[in-house]
């Protein structure tokens, strides 16, 4: 029987991990069980005592878990950075807004905007709307949706636009990125990877593969850029 590893995976990179898991299993000989969850809920589940071997979540959550003894600090590494994006229904036409003025005009013109109420992307959206001075003009037509799938609601026609991680937008059939928030706004969503001190040696091997630069181009095509932990 192969070693079974339980891995917490943020909903924002589910599609990417679904593609990588068969290769990780083939290269390591383990069986990977994904527990897909919104980033803020991953540390809550770990703190509640749910068993796991590998975790992926936002670095501040990971660092707090390490301090409190829920994760191995020596294993903590950067995985990837995902830009916050705006999804619209349609097919790709090569025109993606990437400046703050264009994004402001796009959001002001929208009749309805969906975002994830309990996720990191939703909190980031609310924060940047305040910093851009758009709370009064844009948030009244913004709606929190459950389940971490706001882009799906655009594909079905329920909402005109959705705020979501770029990875989610790329992976959702029927929608395309209408805009990507520029780097200077600080809206990117970072994710790092770690394991427990008691996890099998194979967990360290999985982390080595996930953080190897051989994956950089494939991750970039899925909307994930590498970054350095601070």
One Martini backbone bead per residue (centre of mass of N, CA, C, O) as a GRO file, in nm:
protein
  230
    1UNK     BB    1   0.095   0.037   0.024
    2UNK     BB    2   0.072   0.355  -0.009
    3UNK     BB    3   0.142   0.650   0.094
    4UNK     BB    4  -0.056   0.882   0.276
    5UNK     BB    5  -0.140   1.223   0.192
    6UNK     BB    6  -0.247   1.519   0.351
    7UNK     BB    7  -0.377   1.813   0.172
    8UNK     BB    8  -0.393   2.150   0.183
    9UNK     BB    9  -0.602   2.345  -0.049
   10UNK     BB   10  -0.660   2.612  -0.215
   11UNK     BB   11  -0.916   2.709  -0.416
   12UNK     BB   12  -0.741   2.890  -0.616
   13UNK     BB   13  -0.550   2.601  -0.686
   14UNK     BB   14  -0.708   2.346  -0.768
   15UNK     BB   15  -0.654   2.303  -1.073
   16UNK     BB   16  -0.350   2.277  -1.048
   17UNK     BB   17  -0.345   2.036  -0.843
   18UNK     BB   18  -0.502   1.839  -1.020
   19UNK     BB   19  -0.267   1.824  -1.232
   20UNK     BB   20  -0.021   1.752  -1.031
   21UNK     BB   21  -0.093   1.498  -0.863
   22UNK     BB   22  -0.024   1.259  -1.056
   23UNK     BB   23   0.281   1.334  -1.064
   24UNK     BB   24   0.342   1.321  -0.764
   25UNK     BB   25   0.262   1.025  -0.735
   26UNK     BB   26   0.459   0.907  -0.949
   27UNK     BB   27   0.733   1.029  -0.821
   28UNK     BB   28   0.669   0.916  -0.503
   29UNK     BB   29   0.437   0.683  -0.441
   30UNK     BB   30   0.192   0.837  -0.347
   31UNK     BB   31  -0.109   0.939  -0.180
   32UNK     BB   32  -0.324   1.210  -0.254
   33UNK     BB   33  -0.517   1.419  -0.034
   34UNK     BB   34  -0.751   1.664  -0.089
   35UNK     BB   35  -0.814   1.974   0.095
   36UNK     BB   36  -1.046   2.199   0.002
   37UNK     BB   37  -1.001   2.557   0.078
   38UNK     BB   38  -1.019   2.839   0.221
   39UNK     BB   39  -0.766   3.006   0.347
   40UNK     BB   40  -0.888   3.096   0.636
   41UNK     BB   41  -0.981   2.781   0.700
   42UNK     BB   42  -0.723   2.615   0.725
   43UNK     BB   43  -0.612   2.700   1.009
   44UNK     BB   44  -0.871   2.622   1.159
   45UNK     BB   45  -0.857   2.316   1.099
   46UNK     BB   46  -0.580   2.269   1.220
   47UNK     BB   47  -0.646   2.381   1.510
   48UNK     BB   48  -0.884   2.160   1.542
   49UNK     BB   49  -0.713   1.874   1.457
   50UNK     BB   50  -0.664   1.816   1.173
   51UNK     BB   51  -0.515   1.604   0.979
   52UNK     BB   52  -0.179   1.646   0.832
   53UNK     BB   53   0.110   1.699   0.604
   54UNK     BB   54   0.018   1.932   0.399
   55UNK     BB   55   0.041   2.294   0.341
   56UNK     BB   56  -0.165   2.556   0.189
   57UNK     BB   57  -0.111   2.915   0.231
   58UNK     BB   58  -0.090   3.195   0.377
   59UNK     BB   59   0.190   3.308   0.532
   60UNK     BB   60   0.067   3.419   0.799
   61UNK     BB   61  -0.067   3.151   0.873
   62UNK     BB   62   0.185   2.974   0.866
   63UNK     BB   63   0.351   3.128   1.081
   64UNK     BB   64   0.147   3.086   1.312
   65UNK     BB   65   0.156   2.776   1.309
   66UNK     BB   66   0.453   2.756   1.380
   67UNK     BB   67   0.455   2.909   1.651
   68UNK     BB   68   0.214   2.698   1.764
   69UNK     BB   69   0.301   2.393   1.652
   70UNK     BB   70   0.148   2.306   1.356
   71UNK     BB   71   0.437   2.351   1.216
   72UNK     BB   72   0.727   2.330   1.016
   73UNK     BB   73   0.965   2.572   0.974
   74UNK     BB   74   1.182   2.426   0.782
   75UNK     BB   75   0.949   2.375   0.545
   76UNK     BB   76   0.905   2.668   0.471
   77UNK     BB   77   0.768   2.786   0.152
   78UNK     BB   78   0.741   2.920  -0.137
   79UNK     BB   79   0.508   2.911  -0.409
   80UNK     BB   80   0.274   3.154  -0.484
   81UNK     BB   81   0.151   3.423  -0.696
   82UNK     BB   82  -0.173   3.592  -0.711
   83UNK     BB   83  -0.373   3.772  -0.888
   84UNK     BB   84  -0.613   4.002  -0.902
   85UNK     BB   85  -0.935   3.966  -1.065
   86UNK     BB   86  -1.157   4.018  -1.347
   87UNK     BB   87  -1.456   3.877  -1.444
   88UNK     BB   88  -1.594   3.772  -1.761
   89UNK     BB   89  -1.797   3.706  -2.009
   90UNK     BB   90  -1.642   3.487  -2.251
   91UNK     BB   91  -1.378   3.550  -2.475
   92UNK     BB   92  -1.074   3.583  -2.571
   93UNK     BB   93  -0.907   3.914  -2.692
   94UNK     BB   94  -0.635   4.038  -2.535
   95UNK     BB   95  -0.799   4.243  -2.343
   96UNK     BB   96  -0.637   4.369  -2.048
   97UNK     BB   97  -0.674   4.530  -1.770
   98UNK     BB   98  -0.376   4.707  -1.585
   99UNK     BB   99  -0.513   4.966  -1.456
  100UNK     BB  100  -0.663   5.160  -1.221
  101UNK     BB  101  -0.846   5.334  -1.406
  102UNK     BB  102  -0.973   5.103  -1.568
  103UNK     BB  103  -1.091   4.953  -1.324
  104UNK     BB  104  -1.269   5.174  -1.220
  105UNK     BB  105  -1.448   5.198  -1.474
  106UNK     BB  106  -1.546   4.906  -1.478
  107UNK     BB  107  -1.681   4.899  -1.192
  108UNK     BB  108  -1.872   5.147  -1.225
  109UNK     BB  109  -2.033   5.009  -1.479
  110UNK     BB  110  -2.139   4.792  -1.308
  111UNK     BB  111  -2.428   4.617  -1.189
  112UNK     BB  112  -2.255   4.348  -1.100
  113UNK     BB  113  -2.058   4.203  -0.818
  114UNK     BB  114  -1.863   3.932  -0.737
  115UNK     BB  115  -1.758   3.780  -0.418
  116UNK     BB  116  -1.572   3.644  -0.161
  117UNK     BB  117  -1.660   3.655   0.164
  118UNK     BB  118  -1.441   3.424   0.306
  119UNK     BB  119  -1.202   3.519   0.139
  120UNK     BB  120  -0.911   3.666   0.049
  121UNK     BB  121  -1.015   3.811  -0.207
  122UNK     BB  122  -1.248   3.963  -0.068
  123UNK     BB  123  -1.082   4.123   0.136
  124UNK     BB  124  -0.901   4.258  -0.075
  125UNK     BB  125  -1.125   4.407  -0.224
  126UNK     BB  126  -1.230   4.582   0.008
  127UNK     BB  127  -0.960   4.722   0.060
  128UNK     BB  128  -0.910   4.849  -0.228
  129UNK     BB  129  -1.168   5.015  -0.239
  130UNK     BB  130  -1.089   5.199  -0.006
  131UNK     BB  131  -0.811   5.298  -0.123
  132UNK     BB  132  -0.967   5.404  -0.400
  133UNK     BB  133  -1.253   5.536  -0.319
  134UNK     BB  134  -1.508   5.295  -0.383
  135UNK     BB  135  -1.719   5.224  -0.167
  136UNK     BB  136  -1.976   5.399  -0.259
  137UNK     BB  137  -1.973   5.321  -0.583
  138UNK     BB  138  -1.925   4.984  -0.578
  139UNK     BB  139  -2.037   4.816  -0.329
  140UNK     BB  140  -2.352   4.828  -0.381
  141UNK     BB  141  -2.286   4.614  -0.644
  142UNK     BB  142  -2.173   4.411  -0.429
  143UNK     BB  143  -2.146   4.043  -0.382
  144UNK     BB  144  -2.152   3.794  -0.158
  145UNK     BB  145  -2.025   3.466  -0.200
  146UNK     BB  146  -2.033   3.133  -0.175
  147UNK     BB  147  -1.760   2.885  -0.212
  148UNK     BB  148  -1.537   3.027  -0.408
  149UNK     BB  149  -1.736   3.097  -0.702
  150UNK     BB  150  -1.779   3.379  -0.864
  151UNK     BB  151  -1.717   3.308  -1.167
  152UNK     BB  152  -1.960   3.120  -1.213
  153UNK     BB  153  -2.181   3.350  -1.194
  154UNK     BB  154  -2.092   3.467  -1.468
  155UNK     BB  155  -2.132   3.222  -1.655
  156UNK     BB  156  -2.453   3.213  -1.571
  157UNK     BB  157  -2.550   3.537  -1.538
  158UNK     BB  158  -2.588   3.654  -1.243
  159UNK     BB  159  -2.325   3.819  -1.303
  160UNK     BB  160  -2.116   4.042  -1.458
  161UNK     BB  161  -1.895   4.031  -1.230
  162UNK     BB  162  -1.572   3.914  -1.087
  163UNK     BB  163  -1.384   3.849  -0.796
  164UNK     BB  164  -1.061   3.688  -0.848
  165UNK     BB  165  -0.837   3.480  -0.891
  166UNK     BB  166  -0.665   3.419  -1.173
  167UNK     BB  167  -0.676   3.110  -1.157
  168UNK     BB  168  -0.987   3.091  -1.150
  169UNK     BB  169  -1.050   3.233  -1.414
  170UNK     BB  170  -0.888   3.047  -1.605
  171UNK     BB  171  -1.048   2.774  -1.493
  172UNK     BB  172  -1.322   2.904  -1.594
  173UNK     BB  173  -1.573   2.840  -1.777
  174UNK     BB  174  -1.689   3.129  -1.969
  175UNK     BB  175  -1.435   3.298  -1.873
  176UNK     BB  176  -1.248   3.611  -1.842
  177UNK     BB  177  -1.011   3.845  -1.821
  178UNK     BB  178  -1.065   4.192  -1.782
  179UNK     BB  179  -0.872   4.214  -1.520
  180UNK     BB  180  -0.561   4.324  -1.353
  181UNK     BB  181  -0.418   4.397  -1.077
  182UNK     BB  182  -0.174   4.587  -0.992
  183UNK     BB  183   0.105   4.559  -0.800
  184UNK     BB  184   0.091   4.844  -0.643
  185UNK     BB  185  -0.182   4.757  -0.480
  186UNK     BB  186  -0.143   4.484  -0.315
  187UNK     BB  187  -0.348   4.220  -0.425
  188UNK     BB  188  -0.194   3.988  -0.392
  189UNK     BB  189  -0.172   3.621  -0.353
  190UNK     BB  190  -0.011   3.438  -0.121
  191UNK     BB  191   0.164   3.110  -0.121
  192UNK     BB  192   0.250   2.850   0.104
  193UNK     BB  193   0.458   2.573   0.221
  194UNK     BB  194   0.405   2.283   0.442
  195UNK     BB  195   0.471   2.080   0.736
  196UNK     BB  196   0.493   1.836   0.950
  197UNK     BB  197   0.707   1.684   1.171
  198UNK     BB  198   0.538   1.392   1.137
  199UNK     BB  199   0.576   1.357   0.856
  200UNK     BB  200   0.664   1.202   0.600
  201UNK     BB  201   0.927   1.215   0.385
  202UNK     BB  202   0.748   1.252   0.129
  203UNK     BB  203   0.658   1.544   0.191
  204UNK     BB  204   0.929   1.678   0.121
  205UNK     BB  205   0.928   1.589  -0.176
  206UNK     BB  206   0.674   1.739  -0.262
  207UNK     BB  207   0.784   2.020  -0.195
  208UNK     BB  208   1.023   2.014  -0.387
  209UNK     BB  209   0.849   1.998  -0.645
  210UNK     BB  210   0.665   2.254  -0.599
  211UNK     BB  211   0.948   2.447  -0.578
  212UNK     BB  212   1.047   2.391  -0.847
  213UNK     BB  213   1.155   2.556  -1.140
  214UNK     BB  214   1.027   2.353  -1.349
  215UNK     BB  215   0.724   2.487  -1.288
  216UNK     BB  216   0.709   2.789  -1.366
  217UNK     BB  217   0.571   2.795  -1.649
  218UNK     BB  218   0.313   2.641  -1.572
  219UNK     BB  219   0.223   2.837  -1.351
  220UNK     BB  220   0.211   3.096  -1.520
  221UNK     BB  221  -0.019   2.990  -1.714
  222UNK     BB  222  -0.215   2.970  -1.441
  223UNK     BB  223  -0.135   3.246  -1.254
  224UNK     BB  224   0.162   3.179  -1.130
  225UNK     BB  225   0.404   3.328  -0.924
  226UNK     BB  226   0.695   3.371  -0.803
  227UNK     BB  227   0.842   3.414  -0.466
  228UNK     BB  228   0.955   3.580  -0.170
  229UNK     BB  229   1.010   3.534   0.144
  230UNK     BB  230   0.988   3.747   0.452
   0.00000   0.00000   0.00000
